[in-house]
């Protein structure tokens, strides 16, 4: 739930005093038909459940007002300055707020609501009793530690900006220096992930999807997904959407197999987050379009460039008909990797020819606005992307380039940006091994993906992959056998949340789409990145790479706060 004027550190445990609704009506001119009547006021608490009637501890309340014959509403909250909200919609509306008080005290807050029609009015008072359980703070602090003592946990510490001088290392955040816009953070929803999630019982499935794709409460707010066009190596078996040899008219193109798991899960996701961005990528063209007539290895036959471009058109149209818009696509996953299953090699000159002369013209002819993004492979060969972008004709047809980090250095993204600053950059894949170490993996992914990618001009960061079972299944024969999902699912049970879940959460929950990267100073063992969100919040993600706990300063607008990060820990700091 969005909390207006949210003061993050003023974390409260709140509950509505059952049955205490005091209402009094004052009609100035009862005979006047324009006098408002039937004033209704309801108050709900953020995250309230039967087990936790006080909500999730955020202190947030949502106040809904409506009346008959009203033109304007005023809601007055009993703060130090009697906070007042005016609603000019005759139908009424909603006010969101978070109360604050001294920790350990309980206070009753009378909320006044007035409905007006000219000088005529009616009013009601609703009393909310609030228990303050957390300290007041200007800055919210969410922490993950290598020893798992804190797993993306909101911290109850008072971080209040003040003028101060000390010898701590300082990270300066400057919201006036702005860089690229952020599209989002998320995961690959592989075919195997969809199967595992869809195999959960209905309630568990709905709860998990809300946890993934909404940002309320402690939910992590995934805003970007990657899909495979046809099978990836994390599907149960290799396939494409037209495995009928020689079907040059694509009469046998079908996505019926995706109606079992993938499309139903995506439809639920879109319902939860209609603004979700999706990038799609094939692991292989149909075997009959390839030089080796096999779904693994080989290259696309030149005589099949046209039919393959039409294959993409059918994919995008089919997904859109199912209510699933495809924001962007790349022509080939890891085009220099012949050894996966499925896989297909597509050299830079081949991808350039395919886009310029076949794919982009087919998109234009069919009114498709899906972005075309090039390369989608490791940062050790940036010349693949720069070669294509150096073709003036193709340059005008593509949105930018995408990268992985199984080889190369994350800073190479900045070198591509420096050569082609008007083209966007994306980070589309990084896996976590099931044989890895929790603390080491979280640190690496925070530093290189969640901090490193946006610090080097990426508009997104996507982890691989969303779900696996305890045996790292499903995957194809020859596919990744140690790819650990963000969550582990066994049958109808979500067994665990894993390294990439927590790494991504530190960015995805707070850095909402439309945020802008802003300046933050580079500091030795405290790699960091900062953002300005659409609602004016500042978000700073920091990793402590040192072997000891570190207290440092966050400086903003001439004032500082001084948080402490344990050794190897990651923290996200949010303030207005």
C-alpha positions as CSV (number, residue, x, y, z in Angstrom):
1,X,0.0,0.0,0.0
2,X,1.4,3.4,-0.9
3,X,1.7,5.6,2.1
4,X,1.5,9.4,1.4
5,X,4.1,11.5,3.3
6,X,5.6,8.3,4.5
7,X,8.3,8.8,7.1
8,X,10.2,5.5,6.9
9,X,11.9,5.5,10.2
10,X,8.8,6.3,12.1
11,X,7.8,2.7,12.1
12,X,4.7,1.9,14.1
13,X,2.6,-1.0,15.1
14,X,-0.9,0.2,14.6
15,X,-4.4,-1.1,15.1
16,X,-7.8,0.2,14.6
17,X,-9.8,0.3,17.9
18,X,-12.6,-2.0,17.1
19,X,-16.0,-0.5,17.2
20,X,-14.8,3.0,18.2
21,X,-16.4,5.2,15.5
22,X,-17.8,8.4,16.8
23,X,-19.9,10.3,14.3
24,X,-21.9,13.5,14.5
25,X,-23.8,15.2,11.7
26,X,-24.2,18.9,11.4
27,X,-26.6,20.2,8.7
28,X,-26.6,23.9,8.4
29,X,-29.8,24.1,6.4
30,X,-31.6,20.7,6.6
31,X,-34.3,21.8,4.1
32,X,-31.6,22.4,1.4
33,X,-31.4,19.5,-1.0
34,X,-27.8,20.3,-1.6
35,X,-26.8,19.4,2.0
36,X,-24.4,16.4,2.0
37,X,-25.7,13.3,3.6
38,X,-24.6,9.7,4.2
39,X,-21.0,10.6,4.9
40,X,-19.0,7.4,5.2
41,X,-15.4,7.1,6.5
42,X,-13.4,3.9,6.7
43,X,-9.9,3.4,8.0
44,X,-7.7,0.4,7.2
45,X,-4.2,-0.4,8.3
46,X,-1.3,-1.3,6.1
47,X,-0.7,-5.0,6.2
48,X,-3.4,-5.8,8.8
49,X,-4.3,-9.5,9.1
50,X,-6.3,-11.5,11.6
51,X,-3.1,-12.7,13.2
52,X,-1.6,-9.2,13.1
53,X,-4.5,-6.7,13.4
54,X,-1.9,-3.9,14.0
55,X,-0.6,-4.3,10.5
56,X,2.9,-4.7,9.2
57,X,4.5,-2.1,11.5
58,X,4.7,0.7,8.9
59,X,2.2,2.9,10.8
60,X,0.3,3.5,7.6
61,X,-3.4,4.1,7.5
62,X,-5.7,4.4,4.5
63,X,-8.7,6.7,4.9
64,X,-11.6,6.4,2.5
65,X,-14.3,9.0,2.4
66,X,-17.6,9.3,0.4
67,X,-20.9,11.0,0.7
68,X,-24.1,11.9,-1.1
69,X,-24.5,15.4,-2.6
70,X,-20.9,16.4,-1.7
71,X,-18.6,18.4,-3.9
72,X,-15.5,18.7,-1.7
73,X,-14.0,16.8,1.3
74,X,-11.5,17.8,3.9
75,X,-9.7,15.3,6.1
76,X,-7.9,16.6,9.2
77,X,-5.3,14.5,11.0
78,X,-4.3,15.3,14.6
79,X,-0.7,16.0,14.0
80,X,1.3,18.8,15.5
81,X,0.1,21.1,12.7
82,X,-3.3,19.5,12.1
83,X,-2.4,18.0,8.8
84,X,-5.2,18.7,6.3
85,X,-6.0,17.0,3.0
86,X,-8.5,18.4,0.5
87,X,-10.3,16.1,-2.0
88,X,-12.1,17.8,-4.8
89,X,-13.8,14.7,-6.3
90,X,-17.5,14.6,-5.6
91,X,-17.2,10.8,-5.4
92,X,-14.8,11.1,-2.5
93,X,-11.4,9.6,-2.4
94,X,-8.5,8.2,-0.4
95,X,-5.9,9.7,2.0
96,X,-2.8,7.7,3.0
97,X,-0.7,8.6,6.0
98,X,1.7,7.2,8.6
99,X,1.4,8.3,12.2
100,X,4.4,8.9,14.5
101,X,4.7,9.0,18.2
102,X,7.3,8.3,20.9
103,X,8.3,4.6,21.0
104,X,6.5,2.5,23.6
105,X,3.5,4.8,24.0
106,X,-0.1,4.4,22.9
107,X,-2.1,7.3,21.6
108,X,-5.6,7.8,20.2
109,X,-5.9,9.9,17.1
110,X,-9.3,11.4,16.2
111,X,-9.5,11.7,12.4
112,X,-12.0,14.3,11.3
113,X,-13.7,14.2,7.9
114,X,-15.9,16.9,6.4
115,X,-18.1,16.7,3.3
116,X,-19.1,20.1,1.7
117,X,-21.5,21.3,-0.8
118,X,-21.1,25.1,-0.9
119,X,-21.5,26.3,2.7
120,X,-23.4,23.1,3.7
121,X,-21.5,20.4,5.4
122,X,-21.6,17.2,7.4
123,X,-18.7,15.8,9.4
124,X,-17.7,12.6,11.2
125,X,-14.9,11.7,13.6
126,X,-13.2,8.3,13.6
127,X,-10.8,7.4,16.4
128,X,-7.7,5.3,15.6
129,X,-5.6,4.0,18.5
130,X,-2.0,3.6,17.6
131,X,0.8,1.7,19.4
132,X,4.2,3.1,18.7
133,X,6.8,0.3,18.7
134,X,9.7,1.6,16.7
135,X,12.1,4.6,16.8
136,X,11.6,7.7,14.8
137,X,14.0,8.0,11.8
138,X,14.4,10.1,8.7
139,X,16.0,7.1,6.9
140,X,14.7,3.6,6.4
141,X,17.4,0.9,6.5
142,X,17.0,-2.6,5.1
143,X,19.8,-5.0,5.8
144,X,21.1,-8.4,4.6
145,X,24.1,-10.0,6.3
146,X,26.3,-12.9,5.2
147,X,25.5,-15.0,8.2
148,X,21.7,-14.7,7.5
149,X,21.0,-13.0,10.8
150,X,19.3,-10.3,8.8
151,X,17.6,-11.3,5.5
152,X,16.3,-8.1,3.8
153,X,15.2,-6.9,7.2
154,X,14.0,-3.4,8.1
155,X,16.2,-2.1,10.9
156,X,14.8,-0.4,14.0
157,X,17.5,2.4,14.2
158,X,17.2,6.1,14.4
159,X,18.9,7.6,11.4
160,X,18.1,11.3,11.5
161,X,19.8,13.9,9.3
162,X,21.7,16.6,11.2
163,X,24.7,18.9,10.8
164,X,27.7,17.1,12.2
165,X,31.5,16.7,11.9
166,X,33.2,13.4,12.4
167,X,36.0,11.3,10.8
168,X,33.8,8.7,9.2
169,X,34.1,7.9,5.5
170,X,31.4,9.8,3.7
171,X,29.2,8.9,0.8
172,X,27.9,12.1,-0.8
173,X,24.6,11.8,-2.6
174,X,23.7,14.6,-5.1
175,X,20.2,14.5,-6.5
176,X,21.0,17.4,-8.9
177,X,23.3,15.2,-11.0
178,X,21.1,12.8,-12.9
179,X,22.0,10.0,-15.3
180,X,19.9,7.2,-17.0
181,X,16.2,6.3,-16.2
182,X,15.7,2.9,-14.6
183,X,13.2,0.5,-16.2
184,X,13.3,-2.1,-13.4
185,X,14.9,-5.0,-11.6
186,X,13.9,-8.7,-11.8
187,X,14.4,-12.2,-12.9
188,X,14.0,-14.6,-15.8
189,X,10.7,-16.4,-15.7
190,X,11.9,-19.6,-17.4
191,X,9.5,-22.3,-18.5
192,X,10.7,-24.4,-15.6
193,X,10.1,-21.6,-13.1
194,X,6.6,-21.2,-14.5
195,X,5.9,-24.9,-14.1
196,X,7.1,-25.0,-10.5
197,X,5.1,-21.9,-9.5
198,X,2.0,-23.1,-11.2
199,X,2.3,-26.4,-9.4
200,X,1.7,-24.7,-6.0
201,X,-1.7,-24.7,-4.5
202,X,-3.9,-21.7,-5.3
203,X,-3.3,-19.8,-2.1
204,X,0.4,-20.4,-1.9
205,X,0.8,-19.4,-5.6
206,X,-1.2,-16.2,-5.1
207,X,0.8,-15.3,-2.0
208,X,4.1,-15.9,-3.7
209,X,3.2,-13.9,-6.8
210,X,2.1,-11.0,-4.6
211,X,5.4,-11.3,-2.7
212,X,7.3,-11.1,-6.0
213,X,5.4,-8.6,-7.9
214,X,4.0,-6.0,-5.5
215,X,5.9,-3.6,-3.3
216,X,3.6,-3.5,-0.3
217,X,4.7,-4.6,3.2
218,X,7.9,-6.6,2.9
219,X,7.2,-7.7,-0.7
220,X,10.0,-7.2,-3.2
221,X,8.3,-5.5,-6.2
222,X,9.8,-7.2,-9.2
223,X,9.3,-4.9,-12.2
224,X,11.2,-6.5,-15.1
225,X,11.0,-10.1,-16.4
226,X,12.9,-12.0,-19.1
227,X,11.2,-14.8,-21.1
228,X,12.5,-17.4,-23.5
229,X,10.9,-17.6,-26.9
230,X,10.4,-21.3,-27.0
231,X,12.5,-23.4,-24.7
232,X,15.5,-22.3,-22.8
233,X,17.9,-24.7,-21.1
234,X,15.8,-24.4,-18.0
235,X,12.8,-25.9,-19.7
236,X,12.0,-29.6,-19.2
237,X,12.8,-30.3,-22.9
238,X,13.9,-28.4,-26.0
239,X,11.1,-27.1,-28.3
240,X,10.2,-24.2,-30.5
241,X,6.8,-22.9,-31.5
242,X,7.0,-24.5,-35.0
243,X,8.8,-27.8,-35.1
244,X,7.1,-28.8,-38.4
245,X,10.0,-29.1,-41.0
246,X,9.6,-26.8,-44.0
247,X,6.6,-24.9,-42.7
248,X,7.6,-21.7,-44.5
249,X,4.1,-20.2,-44.0
250,X,4.1,-20.9,-40.3
251,X,0.7,-22.6,-40.5
252,X,1.7,-24.9,-37.7
253,X,3.0,-22.1,-35.4
254,X,1.5,-22.7,-32.0
255,X,2.0,-21.6,-28.4
256,X,-0.5,-24.0,-27.0
257,X,2.2,-25.6,-24.8
258,X,2.6,-22.3,-23.0
259,X,-1.1,-22.2,-22.1
260,X,-0.4,-24.8,-19.4
261,X,1.9,-22.9,-17.1
262,X,3.7,-19.9,-18.6
263,X,0.8,-17.8,-19.9
264,X,-1.5,-18.4,-16.9
265,X,1.3,-17.3,-14.6
266,X,2.1,-14.3,-16.7
267,X,-1.6,-13.3,-16.8
268,X,-1.6,-13.3,-13.0
269,X,1.6,-11.2,-12.9
270,X,0.2,-8.6,-15.3
271,X,-3.0,-8.4,-13.2
272,X,-0.8,-7.7,-10.1
273,X,1.5,-5.3,-11.9
274,X,0.1,-4.0,-15.2
275,X,3.2,-2.0,-15.8
276,X,5.6,-5.0,-15.7
277,X,8.2,-4.8,-18.4
278,X,9.1,-8.0,-20.3
279,X,12.0,-8.8,-22.6
280,X,11.9,-12.0,-24.6
281,X,14.7,-13.9,-26.3
282,X,15.0,-17.2,-28.2
283,X,17.6,-19.9,-27.4
284,X,17.2,-21.3,-30.9
285,X,15.3,-21.0,-34.1
286,X,13.3,-24.1,-35.1
287,X,15.8,-26.9,-36.2
288,X,14.6,-26.9,-39.8
289,X,15.6,-23.3,-40.2
290,X,19.2,-24.1,-39.1
291,X,22.4,-25.2,-40.8
292,X,22.7,-28.4,-38.6
293,X,18.9,-29.2,-38.4
294,X,19.3,-29.4,-34.6
295,X,18.1,-27.3,-31.7
296,X,21.6,-27.2,-30.3
297,X,24.4,-25.5,-32.2
298,X,24.3,-24.5,-35.8
299,X,23.3,-21.2,-37.4
300,X,20.3,-19.7,-39.0
301,X,20.1,-20.4,-42.7
302,X,20.2,-17.2,-44.8
303,X,17.2,-18.4,-46.8
304,X,15.2,-18.7,-43.5
305,X,15.8,-15.1,-42.3
306,X,12.4,-13.9,-43.6
307,X,10.4,-16.8,-42.1
308,X,12.2,-16.4,-38.8
309,X,11.4,-12.7,-38.7
310,X,7.7,-13.6,-39.3
311,X,8.0,-16.2,-36.5
312,X,8.9,-13.3,-34.1
313,X,5.9,-11.4,-35.3
314,X,3.6,-14.3,-34.5
315,X,5.1,-14.7,-31.1
316,X,4.6,-11.1,-30.1
317,X,1.0,-11.0,-31.6
318,X,0.1,-14.2,-29.7
319,X,1.4,-12.9,-26.4
320,X,-0.3,-9.6,-26.8
321,X,-3.6,-11.4,-27.6
322,X,-3.2,-13.1,-24.3
323,X,-2.8,-9.8,-22.5
324,X,1.0,-10.0,-22.2
325,X,2.8,-7.1,-23.8
326,X,6.4,-7.7,-24.9
327,X,8.4,-4.5,-24.1
328,X,11.6,-5.7,-25.9
329,X,13.3,-8.6,-27.5
330,X,16.8,-9.7,-28.6
331,X,17.3,-11.9,-31.7
332,X,19.4,-14.5,-30.0
333,X,20.5,-15.5,-26.4
334,X,24.2,-15.8,-26.1
335,X,24.8,-15.7,-29.9
336,X,28.5,-16.8,-29.5
337,X,27.6,-19.9,-27.4
338,X,27.0,-23.0,-29.4
339,X,27.2,-25.4,-26.5
340,X,23.9,-25.0,-24.6
341,X,20.7,-26.9,-25.3
342,X,18.9,-25.2,-27.0
343,X,21.5,-22.9,-28.6
344,X,22.3,-21.1,-31.9
345,X,25.3,-19.2,-33.1
346,X,24.6,-15.8,-34.8
347,X,27.7,-13.7,-35.6
348,X,27.5,-9.9,-35.4
349,X,27.3,-9.5,-39.1
350,X,24.5,-12.1,-39.3
351,X,22.5,-10.5,-36.5
352,X,23.0,-7.1,-38.2
353,X,21.7,-8.4,-41.5
354,X,18.8,-10.2,-39.9
355,X,17.7,-7.1,-38.0
356,X,18.2,-4.5,-40.7
357,X,16.8,-6.4,-43.7
358,X,14.2,-8.8,-42.1
359,X,13.2,-8.3,-38.5
360,X,12.8,-4.5,-38.3
361,X,10.9,-4.4,-41.7
362,X,8.5,-7.1,-40.5
363,X,7.9,-5.3,-37.2
364,X,7.2,-2.1,-39.1
365,X,4.9,-3.8,-41.6
366,X,2.9,-5.3,-38.8
367,X,2.7,-2.2,-36.5
368,X,4.9,-3.9,-33.8
369,X,6.5,-1.4,-31.5
370,X,8.5,-3.9,-29.4
371,X,12.1,-2.7,-28.9
372,X,14.9,-4.6,-30.7
373,X,18.0,-5.0,-28.5
374,X,21.2,-6.5,-29.8
375,X,23.8,-9.0,-28.6
376,X,22.6,-10.4,-25.2
377,X,25.9,-12.0,-24.3
378,X,29.1,-11.5,-22.3
379,X,31.0,-8.3,-21.7
380,X,34.3,-9.7,-22.9
381,X,33.2,-9.1,-26.5
382,X,31.7,-5.6,-26.6
383,X,32.7,-5.3,-30.2
384,X,29.8,-7.5,-31.1
385,X,27.5,-4.7,-30.1
386,X,29.6,-1.8,-31.3
387,X,30.0,-3.5,-34.7
388,X,26.2,-3.5,-35.2
389,X,25.7,0.0,-33.8
390,X,28.4,1.3,-36.2
391,X,26.0,0.4,-39.1
392,X,24.0,3.7,-39.5
393,X,21.0,2.0,-40.9
394,X,20.8,-0.6,-38.0
395,X,21.6,2.0,-35.4
396,X,18.3,3.7,-36.2
397,X,16.4,0.5,-35.9
398,X,17.6,-0.8,-32.5
399,X,17.1,0.5,-28.9
400,X,20.4,-0.6,-27.5
401,X,22.4,-3.6,-26.4
402,X,22.2,-6.2,-23.6
403,X,25.0,-7.9,-21.7
404,X,25.8,-10.8,-19.3
405,X,28.8,-11.1,-17.0
406,X,30.0,-14.7,-17.2
407,X,33.1,-13.2,-18.8
408,X,34.5,-9.6,-19.0
409,X,34.1,-6.7,-16.6
410,X,30.9,-4.7,-15.6
411,X,32.7,-1.4,-16.4
412,X,32.8,-2.4,-20.0
413,X,29.2,-1.3,-20.3
414,X,30.4,2.3,-19.7
415,X,32.8,2.0,-22.6
416,X,29.9,1.0,-24.9
417,X,27.9,3.9,-23.6
418,X,30.7,6.3,-24.2
419,X,30.9,5.3,-27.9
420,X,27.1,5.3,-28.4
421,X,25.6,7.5,-25.6
422,X,22.2,7.8,-27.3
423,X,21.7,4.0,-27.2
424,X,20.4,2.2,-24.1
425,X,22.1,-0.5,-22.2
426,X,20.6,-3.5,-20.4
427,X,21.8,-6.2,-18.1
428,X,19.8,-9.3,-18.8
429,X,21.3,-12.4,-17.1
430,X,23.5,-13.6,-14.2
431,X,23.0,-16.9,-12.6
432,X,23.7,-18.1,-9.1
433,X,25.3,-21.6,-8.6
434,X,23.8,-24.1,-6.2
435,X,27.3,-24.8,-5.1
436,X,28.0,-21.3,-4.0
437,X,28.3,-19.6,-0.6
438,X,25.3,-17.4,0.5
439,X,27.3,-14.5,1.8
440,X,29.8,-14.5,-1.0
441,X,27.1,-14.8,-3.7
442,X,25.0,-12.0,-2.2
443,X,28.0,-9.7,-2.0
444,X,29.1,-10.5,-5.6
445,X,25.6,-9.9,-7.1
446,X,25.0,-6.7,-5.1
447,X,28.4,-5.3,-6.2
448,X,28.3,-6.3,-9.8
449,X,24.6,-6.5,-10.8
450,X,22.5,-4.3,-8.5
451,X,25.2,-1.7,-8.0
452,X,27.6,-2.3,-10.9
453,X,25.1,-2.6,-13.8
454,X,23.2,0.7,-13.1
455,X,26.4,2.5,-12.2
456,X,27.5,1.7,-15.7
457,X,24.4,3.0,-17.5
458,X,22.2,-0.1,-17.5
459,X,18.5,0.6,-17.4
460,X,17.7,-2.7,-15.7
461,X,19.2,-5.7,-13.9
462,X,17.9,-9.2,-14.4
463,X,18.9,-12.2,-12.4
464,X,18.7,-15.8,-13.7
465,X,16.3,-17.5,-12.7
466,X,13.1,-17.2,-10.7
467,X,12.5,-20.8,-9.4
468,X,14.2,-24.2,-9.2
469,X,13.4,-27.4,-7.3
470,X,15.8,-29.0,-4.7
471,X,17.6,-30.9,-7.5
472,X,18.0,-27.8,-9.7
473,X,15.3,-29.1,-12.1
474,X,13.8,-28.7,-14.5
475,X,16.5,-28.3,-17.2
476,X,17.1,-29.8,-20.6
477,X,19.7,-32.6,-21.2
478,X,22.9,-30.6,-21.3
479,X,21.3,-27.5,-19.8
480,X,22.3,-25.8,-16.6
481,X,22.4,-28.4,-13.8
482,X,23.4,-26.0,-11.0
483,X,21.3,-22.9,-11.6
484,X,19.8,-22.0,-8.3
485,X,16.5,-20.1,-8.4
486,X,15.5,-17.1,-6.5
487,X,13.2,-19.5,-4.6
488,X,13.4,-23.2,-4.2
489,X,10.0,-25.0,-4.7
490,X,9.4,-28.6,-3.8
491,X,5.9,-29.8,-4.9
492,X,3.4,-27.4,-3.2
493,X,5.9,-25.9,-0.8
494,X,8.2,-22.9,-1.1
495,X,11.2,-24.3,0.6
496,X,13.6,-21.3,0.7
497,X,14.4,-17.9,-0.6
498,X,17.9,-17.8,-2.0
499,X,20.8,-15.5,-2.8
500,X,19.5,-13.8,-5.8
501,X,16.2,-13.1,-4.1
502,X,17.8,-11.0,-1.5
503,X,20.3,-9.3,-3.9
504,X,17.5,-8.2,-6.2
505,X,15.2,-7.2,-3.4
506,X,17.6,-4.5,-2.2
507,X,17.0,-2.7,-5.5
508,X,13.6,-3.9,-6.9
509,X,11.4,-2.9,-3.9
510,X,12.6,0.7,-3.7
511,X,14.0,1.7,-7.1
512,X,10.7,1.7,-8.9
513,X,10.4,2.1,-12.8
514,X,10.9,5.7,-13.8
515,X,13.5,6.3,-11.1
516,X,16.7,8.0,-12.2
517,X,20.3,7.2,-11.2
518,X,21.8,10.1,-9.3
519,X,25.4,10.9,-8.2
520,X,26.9,9.2,-5.2
521,X,30.6,9.3,-4.4
522,X,32.8,6.2,-4.9
523,X,34.2,5.1,-1.6
524,X,36.8,2.3,-1.2
525,X,35.3,-0.7,0.5
526,X,31.7,0.8,0.2
527,X,30.6,0.4,-3.4
528,X,27.3,2.1,-3.8
529,X,24.7,3.5,-6.2
530,X,21.9,6.1,-5.7
531,X,18.6,6.8,-7.3
532,X,15.8,9.4,-7.2
533,X,12.4,7.7,-7.4
534,X,9.3,9.2,-9.1
535,X,7.8,10.1,-5.7
536,X,10.8,12.0,-4.7
537,X,12.5,9.5,-2.4
538,X,16.3,9.0,-2.4
539,X,17.5,5.4,-2.5
540,X,21.2,4.4,-1.7
541,X,22.4,0.8,-2.0
542,X,25.7,0.2,-0.2
543,X,27.9,-2.9,0.2
544,X,30.5,-3.2,3.0
545,X,33.3,-5.2,1.3
546,X,35.6,-4.9,4.4
547,X,36.2,-7.7,7.0
548,X,34.9,-5.5,9.8
549,X,31.8,-3.6,10.8
550,X,31.9,-0.1,9.3
551,X,30.2,3.1,10.4
552,X,30.0,5.7,7.6
553,X,28.2,8.9,6.7
554,X,25.5,9.5,4.2
555,X,25.7,13.1,3.3
556,X,22.7,14.8,1.6
557,X,22.0,18.6,1.3
558,X,24.6,19.5,3.8
559,X,23.4,17.1,6.5
560,X,24.5,13.6,7.5
561,X,23.3,10.3,9.0
562,X,25.8,7.7,10.2
563,X,24.6,4.1,9.7
564,X,26.7,1.0,10.5
565,X,27.0,-2.0,8.1
566,X,28.3,-5.3,9.4
567,X,31.2,-6.9,7.5
568,X,30.1,-8.2,4.1
569,X,26.6,-6.8,4.6
570,X,24.4,-5.0,2.1
571,X,22.1,-2.2,3.0
572,X,19.5,-0.1,1.3
573,X,18.8,3.4,2.7
574,X,15.6,5.3,1.7
575,X,14.6,8.9,2.6
576,X,12.5,11.8,1.4
